[in-house]
Amino acid sequence: MELARFVNPAGLQPVGRNLYQETAASGQATVGAPGTDGLGTLAQGFLEMSNVSVVEEMVSMIAAQRAYEINSKSIQTTDEMLQTATSMKR
């Protein structure tokens, strides 16, 4: 893996093993104890919940699939109409 490559050109630079280094674009790191000076808190033994609603994503995927099917069918119908028009001309 090339260390000079940026994951986010306007952010941190990866240095390997899930470690990142500050860059001019990311600014200087803020250091402090959790829960002080407006910093967040830490909680051990908890699992982070997903920020994705599976139901909403499935509905969006089904809607996208239906839109694709409709577009595909309209292209197929247009093609059939053009074939019919071409055969009628002959």
NORHUKA-V361474 format. One record per residue. N is the residue number from 0. RES is the residue in one letter. SS is DSSP state (H for helix, E for strand, L for the rest). PHI is phi as a letter, one per 20 degrees, with the letter a starting at -180 (* if undefined). Layout:
n: [N & N]
res: [RES & RES]
ss: [SS & SS]
phi: [PHI & PHI]
This chain:
n: [0 & 1 & 2 & 3 & 4 & 5 & 6 & 7 & 8 & 9 & 10 & 11 & 12 & 13 & 14 & 15 & 16 & 17 & 18 & 19 & 20 & 21 & 22 & 23 & 24 & 25 & 26 & 27 & 28 & 29 & 30 & 31 & 32 & 33 & 34 & 35 & 36 & 37 & 38 & 39 & 40 & 41 & 42 & 43 & 44 & 45 & 46 & 47 & 48 & 49 & 50 & 51 & 52 & 53 & 54 & 55 & 56 & 57 & 58 & 59 & 60 & 61 & 62 & 63 & 64 & 65 & 66 & 67 & 68 & 69 & 70 & 71 & 72 & 73 & 74 & 75 & 76 & 77 & 78 & 79 & 80 & 81 & 82 & 83 & 84 & 85 & 86 & 87 & 88 & 89]
res: [M & E & L & A & R & F & V & N & P & A & G & L & Q & P & V & G & R & N & L & Y & Q & E & T & A & A & S & G & Q & A & T & V & G & A & P & G & T & D & G & L & G & T & L & A & Q & G & F & L & E & M & S & N & V & S & V & V & E & E & M & V & S & M & I & A & A & Q & R & A & Y & E & I & N & S & K & S & I & Q & T & T & D & E & M & L & Q & T & A & T & S & M & K & R]
ss: [L & L & L & L & L & E & L & L & L & L & L & L & E & E & E & E & L & L & E & E & E & L & L & L & L & L & L & L & L & L & L & L & L & L & L & L & L & L & L & L & L & L & L & L & L & L & L & L & L & L & L & L & L & H & H & H & H & H & H & H & H & H & H & H & H & H & H & H & H & H & H & H & H & H & H & H & H & H & H & H & H & H & H & H & H & H & H & H & H & L]
phi: [* & e & f & f & f & e & f & c & g & d & b & e & d & f & d & o & l & m & d & c & c & f & c & f & f & e & n & f & f & e & d & a & e & g & n & d & l & m & e & f & d & d & c & e & n & d & d & f & f & f & e & d & e & f & f & f & f & f & f & f & f & f & f & f & f & f & f & f & f & f & f & f & f & f & f & f & f & f & f & f & f & f & f & f & f & f & f & f & f & f]
